[in-house]
């Protein structure tokens, strides 16, 4: 007899197997019991017959509770009516532990209760599906960049300086020095791009945003490519190609999970050709026509992003943002210095910005001016300025928030379910 995972079960028709897992639920009818077993790879129905197991074993079966752990020995049989098309006729079972008073039952629970029990909620069907899709997205990201000759170079978590504005920094004591948790690895990514040509970093980022919206976490994961000899147009193309690749891979490998999540995949199938591109200025005009109270120079909030993206069936690229609302390192448009050579990609259905990027400023004097304007300490950026002294070239990059992409692809109402253990303004546990 061979130990197998449920996802492999179709390869073992009419064969004896060993399954190990946890009770999803049970029921019995007279002398027959039905056990739904999950093993982290899938869920399968197991048939327990009193005539086969005997009175003692059948009575023991009836003691099994939700999330009890056990080993099952049995024969795999075809059953078209069963979920997955197969079930297991149980010959014997061995109990590891009887679970008592499992807190998450099939009844409805409030979101705070579920988040307080997040360590257990991960076992539920929908949460499990979300994290399987997250895994696919992360794998797709790595495959995309690895297959396109990018080099992964890790960037530090502790930094001496800000990259995205000082108001969202988490400060910490670093051996009697002030240090901050990284908002982004982008500045260090620029150094790597000038060493390797095409670089990406992939890791956690931290932003002390006092936001309680469905789009924000204080700790999240971001992938950030940085490319030497790359202008804004090529940068937008890389971002577009990445998203198309991710969606394709999820559709090819995770239809079961998307079905569990009730995701309308017809919308995802639209993400297979070039994205619409629209200027910030044009967006302002559209918003004004729709009676939004907004002026040129204002940043977009969630309602504005939703309205813009609702005009299209797929992600839309917005470019040419005002320089005053963007980071100091973004290059200004030589033809219109009021705007930067930057872009955001907005996901449809109200999911907002999932990618932000730009061509980088290469003129050291302009960078110094921007650093001074932002009130930043030049000493902390001397190493960054060195990149403009020694072999500076045009270069571009972008950041993509994993959780926002997961939220959009899975069709979730809140970003807190996209990460195993969410960190927000009000949540540090579990």
C-alpha positions in Angstrom: 0.0 0.0 0.0 1.3 3.4 -1.0 0.9 6.8 0.9 -0.6 9.3 -1.6 -1.9 12.8 -1.7 -5.6 13.4 -2.6 -4.6 15.4 -5.7 -3.0 12.2 -7.1 -6.0 10.0 -6.3 -7.1 9.5 -10.0 -3.9 7.6 -10.6 -4.8 4.9 -8.1 -8.2 3.7 -9.3 -9.0 0.2 -7.8 -5.7 0.3 -5.8 -5.2 0.3 -2.0 -3.7 3.5 -0.7 -2.9 5.3 2.6 -4.3 8.8 3.1 -3.3 11.1 6.0 -5.2 14.2 6.9 -7.9 15.9 8.9 -11.7 15.5 9.2 -13.5 18.2 7.2 -16.9 16.8 8.3 -18.7 13.4 8.9 -22.1 12.0 8.8 -23.6 8.6 9.2 -26.7 6.8 8.1 -27.4 3.5 9.8 -24.5 1.2 9.2 -22.7 3.5 6.7 -20.6 6.5 7.5 -19.3 9.3 5.3 -16.1 11.1 6.1 -14.8 14.1 4.1 -11.0 14.0 4.5 -8.7 17.0 3.7 -5.0 16.7 3.4 -3.9 20.1 2.3 -4.0 19.0 -1.4 -7.6 18.3 -1.7 -10.8 16.9 -0.1 -12.2 13.4 -0.8 -15.1 11.4 0.5 -14.3 8.2 2.4 -17.0 5.5 2.9 -17.0 3.7 6.2 -19.0 0.5 6.4 -19.9 -1.2 9.7 -19.9 -4.6 8.1 -16.3 -4.2 7.0 -14.8 -2.4 10.0 -16.7 -4.1 12.8 -18.7 -2.6 15.7 -15.8 -1.3 17.6 -14.1 0.6 14.7 -17.5 1.9 13.5 -18.2 3.3 17.0 -14.8 4.9 17.1 -15.5 6.5 13.7 -18.6 8.1 15.2 -16.3 9.9 17.8 -14.4 11.7 15.1 -14.9 15.5 15.2 -14.1 18.4 12.9 -10.3 18.7 12.4 -9.5 15.4 14.1 -6.4 13.9 12.5 -6.1 10.4 11.2 -4.7 7.9 8.7 -7.0 6.0 6.4 -6.3 2.7 4.5 -8.6 1.9 1.7 -9.4 1.3 -1.9 -9.9 4.1 -4.5 -13.0 3.7 -6.6 -14.6 5.7 -9.4 -17.8 7.5 -8.5 -19.0 10.1 -11.0 -21.4 11.7 -8.4 -18.5 12.3 -5.9 -16.7 15.6 -5.9 -13.6 15.0 -7.9 -15.0 11.8 -9.4 -13.4 9.4 -6.8 -14.0 8.1 -3.3 -12.2 5.8 -0.9 -13.7 2.6 0.5 -12.2 2.4 4.0 -10.6 -0.8 5.2 -9.2 0.6 8.4 -8.1 3.9 10.0 -5.7 5.1 12.7 -6.5 8.2 14.8 -3.7 10.6 15.6 -5.8 13.0 17.7 -9.5 13.7 18.4 -10.0 17.4 18.1 -12.2 19.0 20.8 -14.3 22.2 20.5 -12.8 23.3 17.2 -13.8 27.0 17.2 -14.6 27.5 13.5 -17.8 25.6 12.8 -19.9 25.5 9.6 -22.1 28.3 11.0 -21.6 32.0 10.2 -18.8 33.8 12.2 -18.0 37.5 12.3 -14.8 38.7 10.5 -13.1 39.8 13.8 -13.7 36.3 15.2 -12.3 34.7 12.1 -9.3 37.0 12.1 -8.6 36.2 15.7 -8.6 32.6 14.7 -6.7 33.2 11.5 -4.3 30.3 12.3 -7.2 28.0 12.1 -9.3 29.8 9.5 -6.5 29.1 6.9 -7.9 25.5 6.9 -11.3 26.5 5.4 -12.0 25.9 1.8 -12.1 29.5 0.6 -9.0 30.7 2.6 -7.1 27.6 1.4 -8.0 28.5 -2.2 -6.9 32.1 -1.9 -3.5 31.1 -0.6 -3.1 28.5 -3.4 -3.8 31.3 -5.9 -1.3 33.5 -4.0 1.3 30.7 -4.4 0.6 30.5 -8.1 1.0 34.3 -8.5 4.3 34.3 -6.7 5.6 31.4 -8.7 4.5 33.1 -11.9 6.3 36.3 -10.9 9.5 34.4 -10.3 9.2 32.4 -13.5 8.5 35.5 -15.6 11.6 37.4 -14.4 13.8 34.3 -14.3 12.8 33.3 -17.8 13.6 36.9 -19.0 17.2 37.0 -17.7 16.5 39.1 -14.6 18.7 38.5 -11.6 17.2 38.3 -8.1 19.2 40.5 -5.7 17.8 40.8 -2.2 17.5 44.2 -0.7 17.7 45.2 3.0 14.8 45.3 5.5 16.5 47.9 7.7 17.2 51.1 6.0 18.6 54.5 7.1 16.3 56.5 4.8 12.9 57.0 3.3 12.0 56.2 -0.3 8.3 56.9 -0.5 7.9 59.8 2.0 8.7 60.2 5.6 5.1 60.1 6.9 4.8 56.3 6.5 8.0 55.1 8.1 8.2 52.6 10.9 11.1 53.7 13.0 13.1 51.3 15.1 16.2 51.5 17.4 19.2 50.0 15.6 22.1 49.8 18.1 21.6 53.4 19.2 20.9 54.6 15.6 17.6 55.4 14.0 16.6 52.9 11.4 13.4 52.3 9.5 11.6 49.2 8.1 11.9 49.4 4.3 9.0 51.0 2.4 10.4 49.6 -0.8 13.7 48.0 -2.1 13.7 50.2 -5.1 16.6 52.5 -4.3 18.8 49.4 -3.7 17.3 47.9 -6.8 18.7 50.7 -8.9 22.2 49.8 -7.7 21.6 46.2 -8.7 20.3 47.2 -12.1 23.5 49.0 -12.9 25.4 45.9 -11.8 23.3 43.2 -13.5 21.4 45.1 -16.3 18.0 43.5 -15.3 17.3 43.1 -11.6 14.3 42.2 -9.4 13.9 42.1 -5.7 11.0 40.4 -3.9 10.3 40.7 -0.3 8.2 42.3 2.5 7.6 46.1 2.7 6.3 48.1 5.6 4.3 51.4 5.5 2.8 53.1 8.6 -0.3 54.3 6.7 -3.1 55.1 9.1 -5.6 53.6 6.7 -8.5 51.3 7.4 -9.5 50.8 3.7 -10.0 47.4 2.1 -6.8 48.0 0.0 -4.2 48.7 2.7 -1.9 46.6 4.9 1.0 47.8 7.0 3.1 44.8 6.0 2.9 43.5 2.5 5.0 41.8 -0.2 6.2 43.5 -3.3 8.1 42.6 -6.4 10.3 45.3 -7.9 12.1 45.0 -11.2 14.7 47.6 -12.2 16.0 47.7 -15.8 19.1 49.5 -17.1 18.9 51.3 -20.5 15.1 51.3 -20.2 12.7 54.2 -20.8 9.1 54.6 -19.6 7.5 53.1 -22.7 9.5 49.8 -22.3 8.8 49.9 -18.6 5.1 50.0 -19.2 5.4 47.1 -21.6 7.3 45.0 -19.0 4.6 45.6 -16.4 1.8 44.8 -18.9 3.5 41.6 -20.0 4.0 40.5 -16.4 0.3 40.9 -15.5 -0.8 39.1 -18.7 1.6 36.2 -17.8 0.3 36.0 -14.2 -3.3 35.8 -15.2 -2.6 33.2 -17.9 -0.8 31.0 -15.4 -3.6 31.3 -12.8 -6.3 30.5 -15.4 -4.2 27.5 -16.6 -3.6 26.0 -13.1 -6.1 27.3 -10.6 -9.6 27.0 -12.1 -10.7 24.8 -9.2 -9.6 27.4 -6.7 -11.3 30.2 -8.7 -14.5 28.1 -8.8 -14.4 27.7 -5.0 -14.1 31.5 -4.8 -17.0 32.0 -7.2 -14.7 34.2 -9.4 -16.1 35.2 -12.7 -13.2 34.1 -14.9 -14.7 35.7 -18.0 -13.3 39.0 -16.8 -9.9 37.5 -16.2 -9.9 36.1 -19.7 -10.0 39.7 -21.0 -6.5 40.2 -19.7 -4.7 38.8 -22.7 -4.0 41.7 -25.0 -2.5 45.2 -24.7 -3.9 47.5 -21.9 -5.5 50.8 -22.6 -3.2 53.8 -21.9 -4.6 57.1 -20.7 -2.9 60.3 -19.4 -3.4 61.7 -15.9 -4.7 64.9 -17.5 -7.3 63.0 -19.6 -8.4 61.2 -16.4 -8.9 64.5 -14.7 -11.1 65.6 -17.6 -13.1 62.3 -17.4 -13.6 62.7 -13.7 -14.7 66.3 -14.0 -17.3 65.3 -16.7 -18.6 62.8 -14.2 -18.9 65.6 -11.5 -16.0 64.5 -9.3 -14.7 67.3 -7.1 -11.1 67.1 -8.4 -8.5 69.5 -9.9 -5.3 68.9 -11.8 -2.6 68.2 -9.3 -4.8 66.2 -7.0 -4.0 62.6 -6.3 -6.6 59.9 -7.0 -8.4 58.3 -4.2 -10.3 55.0 -4.3 -13.5 56.4 -5.8 -11.5 58.1 -8.6 -9.4 55.0 -9.4 -12.6 52.9 -9.5 -14.4 55.3 -11.9 -11.4 55.3 -14.3 -10.9 51.6 -14.3 -14.7 51.0 -14.7 -14.4 52.5 -18.1 -12.5 49.5 -19.3 -12.8 45.7 -19.0 -9.1 45.1 -18.2 -6.3 46.9 -16.4 -5.6 50.4 -17.6 -2.3 52.2 -17.6 -2.4 55.9 -16.4 0.7 57.9 -17.1 2.0 61.5 -16.8 1.3 62.2 -13.1 2.1 65.7 -11.6 5.6 65.7 -10.3 4.5 67.3 -7.0 2.6 64.2 -5.9 5.2 61.6 -6.9 8.5 60.4 -5.4 11.7 62.4 -5.6 13.5 59.9 -7.8 11.0 60.0 -10.7 12.3 61.6 -13.8 10.4 64.7 -15.0 9.1 64.7 -18.6 11.6 66.9 -20.6 8.7 68.1 -22.7 6.5 69.0 -19.7 8.5 69.3 -16.4 5.2 69.5 -14.5 4.7 65.8 -14.9 6.9 62.7 -14.4 7.6 59.9 -16.7 5.7 57.6 -14.4 2.7 55.3 -14.6 0.2 53.4 -12.5 -1.7 50.3 -13.5 -5.3 50.2 -12.2 -7.1 46.9 -12.0 -10.8 46.8 -13.0 -13.8 46.3 -10.7 -12.6 48.8 -8.1 -9.3 47.1 -7.1 -7.3 50.2 -7.9 -3.5 50.6 -8.2 -1.7 47.3 -8.5 1.5 48.5 -10.1 3.4 51.8 -9.8 6.6 52.7 -11.6 8.6 55.3 -13.5 11.7 56.2 -15.4 14.3 57.3 -12.8 16.0 60.7 -12.6 19.6 60.4 -13.7 20.7 64.1 -13.3 22.5 64.3 -9.9 21.7 68.0 -9.5 18.0 67.5 -10.1 18.0 64.7 -7.5 19.8 66.9 -5.0 17.1 69.6 -5.5 14.4 67.0 -5.0 16.0 65.6 -1.9 16.3 69.1 -0.4 12.6 69.9 -1.4 11.5 66.8 0.5 13.5 67.7 3.6 15.6 64.6 3.4 19.1 64.2 4.9 21.6 64.2 2.0 24.0 62.1 4.0 21.6 59.2 4.0 21.5 59.3 0.1 25.2 59.7 -0.7 25.5 56.1 -1.8 22.4 56.5 -4.0 23.9 59.7 -5.6 27.0 57.7 -6.4 24.9 55.8 -8.9 24.7 59.0 -10.9 28.4 59.6 -10.7 29.8 56.3 -12.0 28.3 55.0 -15.2 24.8 56.5 -14.9 22.4 55.4 -17.7 18.7 55.8 -18.3 16.8 53.2 -16.2 13.3 52.4 -15.1 11.4 50.1 -12.9 8.1 49.4 -11.0 6.7 47.8 -7.9 3.8 45.4 -7.9 2.0 44.6 -4.6 1.3 40.9 -4.4 -1.7 41.2 -2.1 -3.5 43.7 -4.3 -3.0 41.4 -7.3 -4.2 38.4 -5.3 -7.3 40.4 -4.2 -8.1 41.4 -7.8 -7.6 38.0 -9.3 -9.5 36.2 -6.5 -12.3 38.8 -6.6 -12.0 39.5 -2.8 -13.8 42.2 -0.9 -10.9 42.9 1.5 -7.1 42.6 1.2 -6.8 41.1 4.7 -7.6 37.7 3.3 -4.8 37.7 0.7 -1.9 37.1 3.2 -1.6 34.3 5.7 -1.5 36.7 8.7 -2.6 40.2 8.0 -1.0 43.2 9.7 -3.1 46.4 9.8 -3.5 49.4 12.1 -5.6 47.4 14.5 -4.2 43.9 14.1 -0.9 42.4 15.3 -2.2 39.0 16.4 -2.2 36.1 15.6 
